[in-house]
Amino acid sequence: MATLTIRDLDEGLKAKLRVRAAEHGRSMEAEVRAILASALTKPTPGPGMGSRIRRRFSDVGDLSIEPPRRAERARAAEFLE
């Protein structure tokens, strides 16, 4: 295991760390380890939000959000004088 030394830690931050550690029933050192592990552990990749929405509403039918395409081409606007 590695050792990490943090210098010039703000006293207010240290006090908050001490309170947080006490709330979780851990030492300050254990609390810092838990904070670092939580912050640096990447979640496992999964399906994106769009895929999850499509899966959830798959029984509803077509969820296409694209407007239907027209057979004719768009025309330029005609301005009256």
mmCIF file of the N, C-alpha and C atoms, coordinates in Angstrom:
data_MODEL
# 
_entry.id   MODEL 
# 
loop_
_atom_site.group_PDB 
_atom_site.id 
_atom_site.type_symbol 
_atom_site.label_atom_id 
_atom_site.label_alt_id 
_atom_site.label_comp_id 
_atom_site.label_asym_id 
_atom_site.label_entity_id 
_atom_site.label_seq_id 
_atom_site.pdbx_PDB_ins_code 
_atom_site.Cartn_x 
_atom_site.Cartn_y 
_atom_site.Cartn_z 
_atom_site.occupancy 
_atom_site.B_iso_or_equiv 
_atom_site.pdbx_formal_charge 
_atom_site.auth_seq_id 
_atom_site.auth_comp_id 
_atom_site.auth_asym_id 
_atom_site.auth_atom_id 
_atom_site.pdbx_PDB_model_num 
ATOM 1   N N  . MET A 1 1  ? 0.836   -1.181 0.000   1.00 0.00 ? 1  MET A N  1 
ATOM 2   C CA . MET A 1 1  ? 0.000   0.000  0.000   1.00 0.00 ? 1  MET A CA 1 
ATOM 3   C C  . MET A 1 1  ? 0.879   1.243  0.000   1.00 0.00 ? 1  MET A C  1 
ATOM 4   N N  . ALA A 1 2  ? 0.408   2.265  -0.672  1.00 0.00 ? 2  ALA A N  1 
ATOM 5   C CA . ALA A 1 2  ? 1.131   3.528  -0.747  1.00 0.00 ? 2  ALA A CA 1 
ATOM 6   C C  . ALA A 1 2  ? 0.726   4.431  0.411   1.00 0.00 ? 2  ALA A C  1 
ATOM 7   N N  . THR A 1 3  ? 1.589   5.384  0.697   1.00 0.00 ? 3  THR A N  1 
ATOM 8   C CA . THR A 1 3  ? 1.313   6.380  1.714   1.00 0.00 ? 3  THR A CA 1 
ATOM 9   C C  . THR A 1 3  ? 1.185   7.727  1.035   1.00 0.00 ? 3  THR A C  1 
ATOM 10  N N  . LEU A 1 4  ? 0.192   8.491  1.445   1.00 0.00 ? 4  LEU A N  1 
ATOM 11  C CA . LEU A 1 4  ? -0.063  9.797  0.864   1.00 0.00 ? 4  LEU A CA 1 
ATOM 12  C C  . LEU A 1 4  ? -0.068  10.830 1.983   1.00 0.00 ? 4  LEU A C  1 
ATOM 13  N N  . THR A 1 5  ? 0.698   11.884 1.825   1.00 0.00 ? 5  THR A N  1 
ATOM 14  C CA . THR A 1 5  ? 0.734   12.966 2.802   1.00 0.00 ? 5  THR A CA 1 
ATOM 15  C C  . THR A 1 5  ? 0.135   14.202 2.159   1.00 0.00 ? 5  THR A C  1 
ATOM 16  N N  . ILE A 1 6  ? -0.793  14.832 2.847   1.00 0.00 ? 6  ILE A N  1 
ATOM 17  C CA . ILE A 1 6  ? -1.422  16.046 2.340   1.00 0.00 ? 6  ILE A CA 1 
ATOM 18  C C  . ILE A 1 6  ? -1.007  17.200 3.238   1.00 0.00 ? 6  ILE A C  1 
ATOM 19  N N  . ARG A 1 7  ? -0.321  18.154 2.653   1.00 0.00 ? 7  ARG A N  1 
ATOM 20  C CA . ARG A 1 7  ? 0.142   19.315 3.403   1.00 0.00 ? 7  ARG A CA 1 
ATOM 21  C C  . ARG A 1 7  ? -0.798  20.494 3.200   1.00 0.00 ? 7  ARG A C  1 
ATOM 22  N N  . ASP A 1 8  ? -0.747  21.424 4.141   1.00 0.00 ? 8  ASP A N  1 
ATOM 23  C CA . ASP A 1 8  ? -1.505  22.681 4.061   1.00 0.00 ? 8  ASP A CA 1 
ATOM 24  C C  . ASP A 1 8  ? -2.999  22.463 3.854   1.00 0.00 ? 8  ASP A C  1 
ATOM 25  N N  . LEU A 1 9  ? -3.552  21.494 4.539   1.00 0.00 ? 9  LEU A N  1 
ATOM 26  C CA . LEU A 1 9  ? -4.987  21.249 4.486   1.00 0.00 ? 9  LEU A CA 1 
ATOM 27  C C  . LEU A 1 9  ? -5.691  22.313 5.312   1.00 0.00 ? 9  LEU A C  1 
ATOM 28  N N  . ASP A 1 10 ? -6.684  22.939 4.731   1.00 0.00 ? 10 ASP A N  1 
ATOM 29  C CA . ASP A 1 10 ? -7.441  23.987 5.405   1.00 0.00 ? 10 ASP A CA 1 
ATOM 30  C C  . ASP A 1 10 ? -8.069  23.429 6.691   1.00 0.00 ? 10 ASP A C  1 
ATOM 31  N N  . GLU A 1 11 ? -7.977  24.195 7.773   1.00 0.00 ? 11 GLU A N  1 
ATOM 32  C CA . GLU A 1 11 ? -8.510  23.740 9.072   1.00 0.00 ? 11 GLU A CA 1 
ATOM 33  C C  . GLU A 1 11 ? -10.013 23.491 9.018   1.00 0.00 ? 11 GLU A C  1 
ATOM 34  N N  . GLY A 1 12 ? -10.728 24.326 8.281   1.00 0.00 ? 12 GLY A N  1 
ATOM 35  C CA . GLY A 1 12 ? -12.177 24.129 8.152   1.00 0.00 ? 12 GLY A CA 1 
ATOM 36  C C  . GLY A 1 12 ? -12.509 22.835 7.439   1.00 0.00 ? 12 GLY A C  1 
ATOM 37  N N  . LEU A 1 13 ? -11.743 22.540 6.408   1.00 0.00 ? 13 LEU A N  1 
ATOM 38  C CA . LEU A 1 13 ? -11.932 21.298 5.669   1.00 0.00 ? 13 LEU A CA 1 
ATOM 39  C C  . LEU A 1 13 ? -11.601 20.087 6.539   1.00 0.00 ? 13 LEU A C  1 
ATOM 40  N N  . LYS A 1 14 ? -10.552 20.224 7.322   1.00 0.00 ? 14 LYS A N  1 
ATOM 41  C CA . LYS A 1 14 ? -10.171 19.138 8.225   1.00 0.00 ? 14 LYS A CA 1 
ATOM 42  C C  . LYS A 1 14 ? -11.257 18.889 9.268   1.00 0.00 ? 14 LYS A C  1 
ATOM 43  N N  . ALA A 1 15 ? -11.858 19.958 9.770   1.00 0.00 ? 15 ALA A N  1 
ATOM 44  C CA . ALA A 1 15 ? -12.934 19.810 10.751  1.00 0.00 ? 15 ALA A CA 1 
ATOM 45  C C  . ALA A 1 15 ? -14.139 19.110 10.137  1.00 0.00 ? 15 ALA A C  1 
ATOM 46  N N  . LYS A 1 16 ? -14.474 19.473 8.896   1.00 0.00 ? 16 LYS A N  1 
ATOM 47  C CA . LYS A 1 16 ? -15.599 18.820 8.217   1.00 0.00 ? 16 LYS A CA 1 
ATOM 48  C C  . LYS A 1 16 ? -15.310 17.345 7.979   1.00 0.00 ? 16 LYS A C  1 
ATOM 49  N N  . LEU A 1 17 ? -14.062 17.048 7.655   1.00 0.00 ? 17 LEU A N  1 
ATOM 50  C CA . LEU A 1 17 ? -13.654 15.663 7.450   1.00 0.00 ? 17 LEU A CA 1 
ATOM 51  C C  . LEU A 1 17 ? -13.782 14.871 8.744   1.00 0.00 ? 17 LEU A C  1 
ATOM 52  N N  . ARG A 1 18 ? -13.384 15.475 9.843   1.00 0.00 ? 18 ARG A N  1 
ATOM 53  C CA . ARG A 1 18 ? -13.472 14.815 11.145  1.00 0.00 ? 18 ARG A CA 1 
ATOM 54  C C  . ARG A 1 18 ? -14.935 14.505 11.491  1.00 0.00 ? 18 ARG A C  1 
ATOM 55  N N  . VAL A 1 19 ? -15.829 15.467 11.234  1.00 0.00 ? 19 VAL A N  1 
ATOM 56  C CA . VAL A 1 19 ? -17.259 15.266 11.522  1.00 0.00 ? 19 VAL A CA 1 
ATOM 57  C C  . VAL A 1 19 ? -17.829 14.168 10.616  1.00 0.00 ? 19 VAL A C  1 
ATOM 58  N N  . ARG A 1 20 ? -17.483 14.232 9.334   1.00 0.00 ? 20 ARG A N  1 
ATOM 59  C CA . ARG A 1 20 ? -17.989 13.222 8.400   1.00 0.00 ? 20 ARG A CA 1 
ATOM 60  C C  . ARG A 1 20 ? -17.513 11.826 8.773   1.00 0.00 ? 20 ARG A C  1 
ATOM 61  N N  . ALA A 1 21 ? -16.258 11.716 9.175   1.00 0.00 ? 21 ALA A N  1 
ATOM 62  C CA . ALA A 1 21 ? -15.716 10.420 9.593   1.00 0.00 ? 21 ALA A CA 1 
ATOM 63  C C  . ALA A 1 21 ? -16.459 9.903  10.819  1.00 0.00 ? 21 ALA A C  1 
ATOM 64  N N  . ALA A 1 22 ? -16.723 10.793 11.766  1.00 0.00 ? 22 ALA A N  1 
ATOM 65  C CA . ALA A 1 22 ? -17.446 10.385 12.976  1.00 0.00 ? 22 ALA A CA 1 
ATOM 66  C C  . ALA A 1 22 ? -18.867 9.928  12.639  1.00 0.00 ? 22 ALA A C  1 
ATOM 67  N N  . GLU A 1 23 ? -19.513 10.625 11.699  1.00 0.00 ? 23 GLU A N  1 
ATOM 68  C CA . GLU A 1 23 ? -20.869 10.235 11.294  1.00 0.00 ? 23 GLU A CA 1 
ATOM 69  C C  . GLU A 1 23 ? -20.896 8.840  10.677  1.00 0.00 ? 23 GLU A C  1 
ATOM 70  N N  . HIS A 1 24 ? -19.823 8.479  9.997   1.00 0.00 ? 24 HIS A N  1 
ATOM 71  C CA . HIS A 1 24 ? -19.747 7.158  9.370   1.00 0.00 ? 24 HIS A CA 1 
ATOM 72  C C  . HIS A 1 24 ? -19.055 6.121  10.252  1.00 0.00 ? 24 HIS A C  1 
ATOM 73  N N  . GLY A 1 25 ? -18.643 6.521  11.448  1.00 0.00 ? 25 GLY A N  1 
ATOM 74  C CA . GLY A 1 25 ? -18.002 5.575  12.367  1.00 0.00 ? 25 GLY A CA 1 
ATOM 75  C C  . GLY A 1 25 ? -16.632 5.133  11.903  1.00 0.00 ? 25 GLY A C  1 
ATOM 76  N N  . ARG A 1 26 ? -15.899 6.023  11.252  1.00 0.00 ? 26 ARG A N  1 
ATOM 77  C CA . ARG A 1 26 ? -14.577 5.687  10.729  1.00 0.00 ? 26 ARG A CA 1 
ATOM 78  C C  . ARG A 1 26 ? -13.560 6.697  11.228  1.00 0.00 ? 26 ARG A C  1 
ATOM 79  N N  . SER A 1 27 ? -12.298 6.319  11.087  1.00 0.00 ? 27 SER A N  1 
ATOM 80  C CA . SER A 1 27 ? -11.225 7.269  11.356  1.00 0.00 ? 27 SER A CA 1 
ATOM 81  C C  . SER A 1 27 ? -11.171 8.252  10.192  1.00 0.00 ? 27 SER A C  1 
ATOM 82  N N  . MET A 1 28 ? -10.480 9.360  10.403  1.00 0.00 ? 28 MET A N  1 
ATOM 83  C CA . MET A 1 28 ? -10.328 10.323 9.310   1.00 0.00 ? 28 MET A CA 1 
ATOM 84  C C  . MET A 1 28 ? -9.599  9.687  8.130   1.00 0.00 ? 28 MET A C  1 
ATOM 85  N N  . GLU A 1 29 ? -8.617  8.878  8.428   1.00 0.00 ? 29 GLU A N  1 
ATOM 86  C CA . GLU A 1 29 ? -7.860  8.206  7.370   1.00 0.00 ? 29 GLU A CA 1 
ATOM 87  C C  . GLU A 1 29 ? -8.750  7.270  6.562   1.00 0.00 ? 29 GLU A C  1 
ATOM 88  N N  . ALA A 1 30 ? -9.582  6.500  7.253   1.00 0.00 ? 30 ALA A N  1 
ATOM 89  C CA . ALA A 1 30 ? -10.497 5.584  6.566   1.00 0.00 ? 30 ALA A CA 1 
ATOM 90  C C  . ALA A 1 30 ? -11.531 6.362  5.755   1.00 0.00 ? 30 ALA A C  1 
ATOM 91  N N  . GLU A 1 31 ? -11.947 7.502  6.288   1.00 0.00 ? 31 GLU A N  1 
ATOM 92  C CA . GLU A 1 31 ? -12.927 8.329  5.572   1.00 0.00 ? 31 GLU A CA 1 
ATOM 93  C C  . GLU A 1 31 ? -12.329 8.873  4.278   1.00 0.00 ? 31 GLU A C  1 
ATOM 94  N N  . VAL A 1 32 ? -11.082 9.320  4.341   1.00 0.00 ? 32 VAL A N  1 
ATOM 95  C CA . VAL A 1 32 ? -10.412 9.817  3.134   1.00 0.00 ? 32 VAL A CA 1 
ATOM 96  C C  . VAL A 1 32 ? -10.281 8.698  2.112   1.00 0.00 ? 32 VAL A C  1 
ATOM 97  N N  . ARG A 1 33 ? -9.956  7.498  2.549   1.00 0.00 ? 33 ARG A N  1 
ATOM 98  C CA . ARG A 1 33 ? -9.866  6.365  1.621   1.00 0.00 ? 33 ARG A CA 1 
ATOM 99  C C  . ARG A 1 33 ? -11.215 6.113  0.956   1.00 0.00 ? 33 ARG A C  1 
ATOM 100 N N  . ALA A 1 34 ? -12.284 6.157  1.752   1.00 0.00 ? 34 ALA A N  1 
ATOM 101 C CA . ALA A 1 34 ? -13.624 5.922  1.201   1.00 0.00 ? 34 ALA A CA 1 
ATOM 102 C C  . ALA A 1 34 ? -14.009 7.018  0.206   1.00 0.00 ? 34 ALA A C  1 
ATOM 103 N N  . ILE A 1 35 ? -13.692 8.265  0.521   1.00 0.00 ? 35 ILE A N  1 
ATOM 104 C CA . ILE A 1 35 ? -14.001 9.385  -0.382  1.00 0.00 ? 35 ILE A CA 1 
ATOM 105 C C  . ILE A 1 35 ? -13.241 9.222  -1.693  1.00 0.00 ? 35 ILE A C  1 
ATOM 106 N N  . LEU A 1 36 ? -11.954 8.922  -1.608  1.00 0.00 ? 36 LEU A N  1 
ATOM 107 C CA . LEU A 1 36 ? -11.151 8.751  -2.817  1.00 0.00 ? 36 LEU A CA 1 
ATOM 108 C C  . LEU A 1 36 ? -11.640 7.568  -3.650  1.00 0.00 ? 36 LEU A C  1 
ATOM 109 N N  . ALA A 1 37 ? -11.946 6.461  -3.001  1.00 0.00 ? 37 ALA A N  1 
ATOM 110 C CA . ALA A 1 37 ? -12.434 5.286  -3.729  1.00 0.00 ? 37 ALA A CA 1 
ATOM 111 C C  . ALA A 1 37 ? -13.744 5.601  -4.434  1.00 0.00 ? 37 ALA A C  1 
ATOM 112 N N  . SER A 1 38 ? -14.632 6.315  -3.758  1.00 0.00 ? 38 SER A N  1 
ATOM 113 C CA . SER A 1 38 ? -15.921 6.677  -4.345  1.00 0.00 ? 38 SER A CA 1 
ATOM 114 C C  . SER A 1 38 ? -15.747 7.623  -5.525  1.00 0.00 ? 38 SER A C  1 
ATOM 115 N N  . ALA A 1 39 ? -14.869 8.602  -5.380  1.00 0.00 ? 39 ALA A N  1 
ATOM 116 C CA . ALA A 1 39 ? -14.671 9.604  -6.427  1.00 0.00 ? 39 ALA A CA 1 
ATOM 117 C C  . ALA A 1 39 ? -13.932 9.052  -7.632  1.00 0.00 ? 39 ALA A C  1 
ATOM 118 N N  . LEU A 1 40 ? -13.067 8.080  -7.416  1.00 0.00 ? 40 LEU A N  1 
ATOM 119 C CA . LEU A 1 40 ? -12.205 7.610  -8.494  1.00 0.00 ? 40 LEU A CA 1 
ATOM 120 C C  . LEU A 1 40 ? -12.627 6.289  -9.110  1.00 0.00 ? 40 LEU A C  1 
ATOM 121 N N  . THR A 1 41 ? -13.642 5.659  -8.570  1.00 0.00 ? 41 THR A N  1 
ATOM 122 C CA . THR A 1 41 ? -14.139 4.404  -9.129  1.00 0.00 ? 41 THR A CA 1 
ATOM 123 C C  . THR A 1 41 ? -15.152 4.730  -10.202 1.00 0.00 ? 41 THR A C  1 
ATOM 124 N N  . LYS A 1 42 ? -14.872 4.285  -11.419 1.00 0.00 ? 42 LYS A N  1 
ATOM 125 C CA . LYS A 1 42 ? -15.769 4.565  -12.537 1.00 0.00 ? 42 LYS A CA 1 
ATOM 126 C C  . LYS A 1 42 ? -16.919 3.570  -12.527 1.00 0.00 ? 42 LYS A C  1 
ATOM 127 N N  . PRO A 1 43 ? -18.126 4.053  -12.791 1.00 0.00 ? 43 PRO A N  1 
ATOM 128 C CA . PRO A 1 43 ? -19.248 3.118  -12.885 1.00 0.00 ? 43 PRO A CA 1 
ATOM 129 C C  . PRO A 1 43 ? -19.092 2.247  -14.125 1.00 0.00 ? 43 PRO A C  1 
ATOM 130 N N  . THR A 1 44 ? -19.661 1.062  -14.056 1.00 0.00 ? 44 THR A N  1 
ATOM 131 C CA . THR A 1 44 ? -19.580 0.171  -15.208 1.00 0.00 ? 44 THR A CA 1 
ATOM 132 C C  . THR A 1 44 ? -20.441 0.734  -16.327 1.00 0.00 ? 44 THR A C  1 
ATOM 133 N N  . PRO A 1 45 ? -19.919 0.739  -17.543 1.00 0.00 ? 45 PRO A N  1 
ATOM 134 C CA . PRO A 1 45 ? -20.702 1.303  -18.643 1.00 0.00 ? 45 PRO A CA 1 
ATOM 135 C C  . PRO A 1 45 ? -21.926 0.451  -18.922 1.00 0.00 ? 45 PRO A C  1 
ATOM 136 N N  . GLY A 1 46 ? -22.990 1.104  -19.212 1.00 0.00 ? 46 GLY A N  1 
ATOM 137 C CA . GLY A 1 46 ? -24.232 0.409  -19.517 1.00 0.00 ? 46 GLY A CA 1 
ATOM 138 C C  . GLY A 1 46 ? -24.925 1.116  -20.665 1.00 0.00 ? 46 GLY A C  1 
ATOM 139 N N  . PRO A 1 47 ? -26.142 0.740  -20.934 1.00 0.00 ? 47 PRO A N  1 
ATOM 140 C CA . PRO A 1 47 ? -26.853 1.395  -22.035 1.00 0.00 ? 47 PRO A CA 1 
ATOM 141 C C  . PRO A 1 47 ? -27.096 2.869  -21.708 1.00 0.00 ? 47 PRO A C  1 
ATOM 142 N N  . GLY A 1 48 ? -27.127 3.686  -22.726 1.00 0.00 ? 48 GLY A N  1 
ATOM 143 C CA . GLY A 1 48 ? -27.368 5.110  -22.560 1.00 0.00 ? 48 GLY A CA 1 
ATOM 144 C C  . GLY A 1 48 ? -28.816 5.394  -22.209 1.00 0.00 ? 48 GLY A C  1 
ATOM 145 N N  . MET A 1 49 ? -29.077 6.656  -21.901 1.00 0.00 ? 49 MET A N  1 
ATOM 146 C CA . MET A 1 49 ? -30.427 7.036  -21.487 1.00 0.00 ? 49 MET A CA 1 
ATOM 147 C C  . MET A 1 49 ? -31.446 6.783  -22.601 1.00 0.00 ? 49 MET A C  1 
ATOM 148 N N  . GLY A 1 50 ? -31.078 7.106  -23.846 1.00 0.00 ? 50 GLY A N  1 
ATOM 149 C CA . GLY A 1 50 ? -32.005 6.881  -24.957 1.00 0.00 ? 50 GLY A CA 1 
ATOM 150 C C  . GLY A 1 50 ? -32.382 5.416  -25.098 1.00 0.00 ? 50 GLY A C  1 
ATOM 151 N N  . SER A 1 51 ? -31.395 4.547  -24.954 1.00 0.00 ? 51 SER A N  1 
ATOM 152 C CA . SER A 1 51 ? -31.668 3.105  -25.040 1.00 0.00 ? 51 SER A CA 1 
ATOM 153 C C  . SER A 1 51 ? -32.555 2.649  -23.893 1.00 0.00 ? 51 SER A C  1 
ATOM 154 N N  . ARG A 1 52 ? -32.317 3.183  -22.705 1.00 0.00 ? 52 ARG A N  1 
ATOM 155 C CA . ARG A 1 52 ? -33.153 2.789  -21.561 1.00 0.00 ? 52 ARG A CA 1 
ATOM 156 C C  . ARG A 1 52 ? -34.592 3.265  -21.735 1.00 0.00 ? 52 ARG A C  1 
ATOM 157 N N  . ILE A 1 53 ? -34.784 4.478  -22.262 1.00 0.00 ? 53 ILE A N  1 
ATOM 158 C CA . ILE A 1 53 ? -36.139 4.987  -22.496 1.00 0.00 ? 53 ILE A CA 1 
ATOM 159 C C  . ILE A 1 53 ? -36.837 4.140  -23.547 1.00 0.00 ? 53 ILE A C  1 
ATOM 160 N N  . ARG A 1 54 ? -36.118 3.839  -24.640 1.00 0.00 ? 54 ARG A N  1 
ATOM 161 C CA . ARG A 1 54 ? -36.718 3.021  -25.707 1.00 0.00 ? 54 ARG A CA 1 
ATOM 162 C C  . ARG A 1 54 ? -37.128 1.647  -25.168 1.00 0.00 ? 54 ARG A C  1 
ATOM 163 N N  . ARG A 1 55 ? -36.267 1.031  -24.345 1.00 0.00 ? 55 ARG A N  1 
ATOM 164 C CA . ARG A 1 55 ? -36.575 -0.282 -23.779 1.00 0.00 ? 55 ARG A CA 1 
ATOM 165 C C  . ARG A 1 55 ? -37.790 -0.195 -22.849 1.00 0.00 ? 55 ARG A C  1 
ATOM 166 N N  . ARG A 1 56 ? -37.845 0.861  -22.038 1.00 0.00 ? 56 ARG A N  1 
ATOM 167 C CA . ARG A 1 56 ? -38.944 0.978  -21.080 1.00 0.00 ? 56 ARG A CA 1 
ATOM 168 C C  . ARG A 1 56 ? -40.291 1.128  -21.781 1.00 0.00 ? 56 ARG A C  1 
ATOM 169 N N  . PHE A 1 57 ? -40.314 1.856  -22.894 1.00 0.00 ? 57 PHE A N  1 
ATOM 170 C CA . PHE A 1 57 ? -41.572 2.114  -23.586 1.00 0.00 ? 57 PHE A CA 1 
ATOM 171 C C  . PHE A 1 57 ? -41.723 1.278  -24.850 1.00 0.00 ? 57 PHE A C  1 
ATOM 172 N N  . SER A 1 58 ? -41.003 0.171  -24.959 1.00 0.00 ? 58 SER A N  1 
ATOM 173 C CA . SER A 1 58 ? -41.044 -0.644 -26.172 1.00 0.00 ? 58 SER A CA 1 
ATOM 174 C C  . SER A 1 58 ? -42.421 -1.247 -26.420 1.00 0.00 ? 58 SER A C  1 
ATOM 175 N N  . ASP A 1 59 ? -43.198 -1.488 -25.372 1.00 0.00 ? 59 ASP A N  1 
ATOM 176 C CA . ASP A 1 59 ? -44.522 -2.077 -25.563 1.00 0.00 ? 59 ASP A CA 1 
ATOM 177 C C  . ASP A 1 59 ? -45.544 -1.058 -26.067 1.00 0.00 ? 59 ASP A C  1 
ATOM 178 N N  . VAL A 1 60 ? -45.201 0.232  -26.062 1.00 0.00 ? 60 VAL A N  1 
ATOM 179 C CA . VAL A 1 60 ? -46.119 1.270  -26.528 1.00 0.00 ? 60 VAL A CA 1 
ATOM 180 C C  . VAL A 1 60 ? -46.204 1.274  -28.049 1.00 0.00 ? 60 VAL A C  1 
ATOM 181 N N  . GLY A 1 61 ? -45.145 0.932  -28.702 1.00 0.00 ? 61 GLY A N  1 
ATOM 182 C CA . GLY A 1 61 ? -45.119 0.944  -30.156 1.00 0.00 ? 61 GLY A CA 1 
ATOM 183 C C  . GLY A 1 61 ? -43.988 1.822  -30.648 1.00 0.00 ? 61 GLY A C  1 
ATOM 184 N N  . ASP A 1 62 ? -44.158 2.395  -31.820 1.00 0.00 ? 62 ASP A N  1 
ATOM 185 C CA . ASP A 1 62 ? -43.111 3.201  -32.439 1.00 0.00 ? 62 ASP A CA 1 
ATOM 186 C C  . ASP A 1 62 ? -42.934 4.511  -31.676 1.00 0.00 ? 62 ASP A C  1 
ATOM 187 N N  . LEU A 1 63 ? -41.745 4.762  -31.225 1.00 0.00 ? 63 LEU A N  1 
ATOM 188 C CA . LEU A 1 63 ? -41.440 6.005  -30.510 1.00 0.00 ? 63 LEU A CA 1 
ATOM 189 C C  . LEU A 1 63 ? -40.618 6.947  -31.374 1.00 0.00 ? 63 LEU A C  1 
ATOM 190 N N  . SER A 1 64 ? -40.723 6.800  -32.667 1.00 0.00 ? 64 SER A N  1 
ATOM 191 C CA . SER A 1 64 ? -39.940 7.629  -33.569 1.00 0.00 ? 64 SER A CA 1 
ATOM 192 C C  . SER A 1 64 ? -40.302 9.091  -33.371 1.00 0.00 ? 64 SER A C  1 
ATOM 193 N N  . ILE A 1 65 ? -39.287 9.927  -33.208 1.00 0.00 ? 65 ILE A N  1 
ATOM 194 C CA . ILE A 1 65 ? -39.545 11.351 -32.995 1.00 0.00 ? 65 ILE A CA 1 
ATOM 195 C C  . ILE A 1 65 ? -39.258 12.161 -34.257 1.00 0.00 ? 65 ILE A C  1 
ATOM 196 N N  . GLU A 1 66 ? -38.881 11.498 -35.326 1.00 0.00 ? 66 GLU A N  1 
ATOM 197 C CA . GLU A 1 66 ? -38.639 12.194 -36.579 1.00 0.00 ? 66 GLU A CA 1 
ATOM 198 C C  . GLU A 1 66 ? -39.970 12.453 -37.260 1.00 0.00 ? 66 GLU A C  1 
ATOM 199 N N  . PRO A 1 67 ? -40.173 13.678 -37.795 1.00 0.00 ? 67 PRO A N  1 
ATOM 200 C CA . PRO A 1 67 ? -41.415 13.934 -38.515 1.00 0.00 ? 67 PRO A CA 1 
ATOM 201 C C  . PRO A 1 67 ? -41.428 13.131 -39.808 1.00 0.00 ? 67 PRO A C  1 
ATOM 202 N N  . PRO A 1 68 ? -42.597 12.769 -40.281 1.00 0.00 ? 68 PRO A N  1 
ATOM 203 C CA . PRO A 1 68 ? -42.659 12.000 -41.534 1.00 0.00 ? 68 PRO A CA 1 
ATOM 204 C C  . PRO A 1 68 ? -42.098 12.828 -42.685 1.00 0.00 ? 68 PRO A C  1 
ATOM 205 N N  . ARG A 1 69 ? -41.416 12.192 -43.586 1.00 0.00 ? 69 ARG A N  1 
ATOM 206 C CA . ARG A 1 69 ? -40.825 12.896 -44.722 1.00 0.00 ? 69 ARG A CA 1 
ATOM 207 C C  . ARG A 1 69 ? -41.896 13.148 -45.784 1.00 0.00 ? 69 ARG A C  1 
ATOM 208 N N  . ARG A 1 70 ? -41.793 14.321 -46.403 1.00 0.00 ? 70 ARG A N  1 
ATOM 209 C CA . ARG A 1 70 ? -42.730 14.667 -47.463 1.00 0.00 ? 70 ARG A CA 1 
ATOM 210 C C  . ARG A 1 70 ? -42.219 14.121 -48.793 1.00 0.00 ? 70 ARG A C  1 
ATOM 211 N N  . ALA A 1 71 ? -43.130 13.775 -49.645 1.00 0.00 ? 71 ALA A N  1 
ATOM 212 C CA . ALA A 1 71 ? -42.759 13.280 -50.966 1.00 0.00 ? 71 ALA A CA 1 
ATOM 213 C C  . ALA A 1 71 ? -42.267 14.431 -51.835 1.00 0.00 ? 71 ALA A C  1 
ATOM 214 N N  . GLU A 1 72 ? -42.808 15.631 -51.627 1.00 0.00 ? 72 GLU A N  1 
ATOM 215 C CA . GLU A 1 72 ? -42.408 16.766 -52.454 1.00 0.00 ? 72 GLU A CA 1 
ATOM 216 C C  . GLU A 1 72 ? -41.295 17.562 -51.777 1.00 0.00 ? 72 GLU A C  1 
ATOM 217 N N  . ARG A 1 73 ? -40.522 18.239 -52.568 1.00 0.00 ? 73 ARG A N  1 
ATOM 218 C CA . ARG A 1 73 ? -39.424 19.042 -52.035 1.00 0.00 ? 73 ARG A CA 1 
ATOM 219 C C  . ARG A 1 73 ? -39.959 20.359 -51.494 1.00 0.00 ? 73 ARG A C  1 
ATOM 220 N N  . ALA A 1 74 ? -39.253 20.916 -50.545 1.00 0.00 ? 74 ALA A N  1 
ATOM 221 C CA . ALA A 1 74 ? -39.639 22.215 -50.000 1.00 0.00 ? 74 ALA A CA 1 
ATOM 222 C C  . ALA A 1 74 ? -39.443 23.287 -51.069 1.00 0.00 ? 74 ALA A C  1 
ATOM 223 N N  . ARG A 1 75 ? -40.342 24.286 -51.088 1.00 0.00 ? 75 ARG A N  1 
ATOM 224 C CA . ARG A 1 75 ? -40.253 25.369 -52.064 1.00 0.00 ? 75 ARG A CA 1 
ATOM 225 C C  . ARG A 1 75 ? -39.798 26.640 -51.374 1.00 0.00 ? 75 ARG A C  1 
ATOM 226 N N  . ALA A 1 76 ? -39.214 27.511 -52.132 1.00 0.00 ? 76 ALA A N  1 
ATOM 227 C CA . ALA A 1 76 ? -38.790 28.806 -51.614 1.00 0.00 ? 76 ALA A CA 1 
ATOM 228 C C  . ALA A 1 76 ? -40.032 29.636 -51.319 1.00 0.00 ? 76 ALA A C  1 
ATOM 229 N N  . ALA A 1 77 ? -39.940 30.501 -50.319 1.00 0.00 ? 77 ALA A N  1 
ATOM 230 C CA . ALA A 1 77 ? -41.057 31.365 -49.956 1.00 0.00 ? 77 ALA A CA 1 
ATOM 231 C C  . ALA A 1 77 ? -41.294 32.406 -51.053 1.00 0.00 ? 77 ALA A C  1 
ATOM 232 N N  . GLU A 1 78 ? -42.558 32.722 -51.286 1.00 0.00 ? 78 GLU A N  1 
ATOM 233 C CA . GLU A 1 78 ? -42.913 33.758 -52.242 1.00 0.00 ? 78 GLU A CA 1 
ATOM 234 C C  . GLU A 1 78 ? -43.425 34.952 -51.475 1.00 0.00 ? 78 GLU A C  1 
ATOM 235 N N  . PHE A 1 79 ? -42.835 36.103 -51.723 1.00 0.00 ? 79 PHE A N  1 
ATOM 236 C CA . PHE A 1 79 ? -43.214 37.317 -51.015 1.00 0.00 ? 79 PHE A CA 1 
ATOM 237 C C  . PHE A 1 79 ? -44.071 38.190 -51.911 1.00 0.00 ? 79 PHE A C  1 
ATOM 238 N N  . LEU A 1 80 ? -45.132 38.737 -51.379 1.00 0.00 ? 80 LEU A N  1 
ATOM 239 C CA . LEU A 1 80 ? -46.014 39.637 -52.125 1.00 0.00 ? 80 LEU A CA 1 
ATOM 240 C C  . LEU A 1 80 ? -45.505 41.052 -51.969 1.00 0.00 ? 80 LEU A C  1 
ATOM 241 N N  . GLU A 1 81 ? -45.603 41.816 -53.023 1.00 0.00 ? 81 GLU A N  1 
ATOM 242 C CA . GLU A 1 81 ? -45.154 43.212 -52.950 1.00 0.00 ? 81 GLU A CA 1 
ATOM 243 C C  . GLU A 1 81 ? -46.291 44.122 -52.704 1.00 0.00 ? 81 GLU A C  1 
# 
